[in-house]
Amino acid sequence: MKYLIDHVQVTVRNIKKAEPFYDVLCEALGFDLSKKIHAYLPELDMEVIEYLDDAYDFGICSPLSEYQDDTIHRRKPGAVHHVAFRAATREAVDAIYEILLPMNTEIIDPPQIHHSHGPNYYALFFKDPDGIKYEIVCNH
């Protein structure tokens, strides 16, 4: 049996400040913002924003108050190193890059071939406002 990812949820420092960035990113990735949901889970004292799609869901959530000021580092135990989204074409990778630029997004590597990952590995690497690393990749 093959298992696929159903949803990914990332904790951000301030969900209200992060929401505009993720609205733009998720819409560019093909999520329909009219299907976006906000929820508060009182038993967890957690706010959640979910971007819904038939293929999978992507969400952001609020931290516990004692962690709100912690620095994010992708090499901490338990942290997500980065999340990579697959693009169908290199032009689609470039399109996300063009959307991120006016938002003053921290670009780690602009779209290019990354030979260390293979001869066709065309990818963009960037960070969200909290420093969480993302990748958009076309590998053909």
C-alpha positions in Angstrom: 0.0 0.0 0.0 1.2 3.5 -0.8 0.5 6.3 1.6 0.3 10.0 0.5 0.6 13.1 2.6 -2.9 14.3 3.7 -1.9 17.6 5.3 1.0 19.6 6.5 0.8 22.0 9.4 3.5 24.5 10.3 3.7 26.5 13.5 4.4 30.2 13.1 5.2 32.8 15.7 2.2 35.1 15.0 -0.6 33.6 12.9 -2.2 37.0 12.1 1.1 38.4 10.8 1.9 35.2 8.8 -1.5 34.9 7.2 -1.0 37.5 4.4 2.2 35.9 3.3 0.6 32.4 3.3 -2.5 33.7 1.5 -0.3 34.8 -1.4 1.9 31.7 -1.4 -0.9 29.2 -1.1 -3.0 30.9 -3.8 0.1 30.8 -6.1 0.4 27.1 -5.3 -3.1 26.5 -6.5 -5.1 26.6 -3.2 -8.6 28.2 -3.6 -8.7 30.9 -0.8 -12.5 30.7 -0.7 -12.0 27.2 0.9 -9.6 28.5 3.5 -10.8 28.0 7.1 -9.9 29.6 10.4 -10.4 27.6 13.6 -9.7 28.0 17.3 -9.2 24.7 19.2 -9.8 25.7 22.8 -8.6 22.3 24.2 -5.2 23.1 22.7 -5.3 26.9 23.0 -4.4 26.9 19.3 -5.5 29.0 16.3 -5.3 27.2 12.9 -5.6 28.4 9.3 -6.1 25.6 6.8 -5.7 25.9 3.1 -7.8 23.1 1.7 -7.4 21.2 -1.6 -8.5 17.8 -2.9 -4.8 16.6 -3.1 -3.7 17.7 0.4 -4.2 20.5 2.9 -1.6 23.0 4.2 -2.0 24.8 7.4 -0.4 27.3 9.8 -1.0 27.3 13.5 -0.2 29.4 16.6 2.5 28.4 19.0 2.1 27.7 22.7 2.6 31.0 24.5 5.8 29.9 26.2 7.4 29.3 22.7 6.1 32.4 21.0 9.5 34.2 21.2 11.7 31.2 20.4 13.9 31.5 17.4 13.2 29.1 14.5 16.0 26.9 13.4 15.5 24.1 10.9 18.3 22.0 12.5 16.7 21.9 16.0 15.4 18.4 16.9 11.8 18.1 16.0 11.9 21.0 13.5 11.0 20.7 9.9 14.1 21.2 7.8 12.2 22.5 4.8 9.0 21.8 2.8 9.3 21.3 -0.9 6.4 21.8 -3.3 6.6 20.1 -6.7 6.0 22.3 -9.8 5.0 20.8 -13.2 7.3 23.1 -15.1 10.3 25.4 -14.7 8.1 28.3 -15.7 5.8 27.5 -12.7 8.9 27.7 -10.4 9.8 31.1 -12.0 6.2 32.3 -11.5 6.3 31.7 -7.8 9.6 33.5 -7.7 8.1 36.6 -9.4 5.2 36.5 -6.9 7.5 36.4 -3.9 9.8 39.2 -4.9 7.5 42.1 -4.3 6.7 40.7 -0.8 10.4 41.2 0.2 10.7 37.5 0.8 14.1 36.2 1.8 15.3 34.3 -1.3 18.0 31.8 -0.4 18.5 30.7 -4.0 16.6 32.1 -7.0 15.4 29.6 -9.6 18.2 27.6 -11.1 19.6 24.1 -11.7 21.1 22.6 -8.6 23.5 20.1 -10.0 24.2 18.7 -6.5 20.6 17.3 -6.6 20.8 16.1 -10.2 21.1 17.4 -13.8 17.5 18.5 -14.1 16.8 19.7 -10.5 15.4 23.2 -11.1 14.5 24.9 -7.8 13.8 28.0 -5.9 14.6 28.2 -2.1 13.1 30.9 0.2 12.0 31.6 3.7 8.7 32.7 5.2 8.7 35.8 7.5 9.6 33.6 10.5 12.5 32.0 8.7 10.9 28.7 7.8 12.5 27.3 4.6 10.5 26.3 1.5 11.4 25.1 -1.9 9.6 25.0 -5.2 11.1 22.4 -7.5 10.7 20.9 -11.0 12.8 17.8 -11.5 12.4 17.0 -15.2 
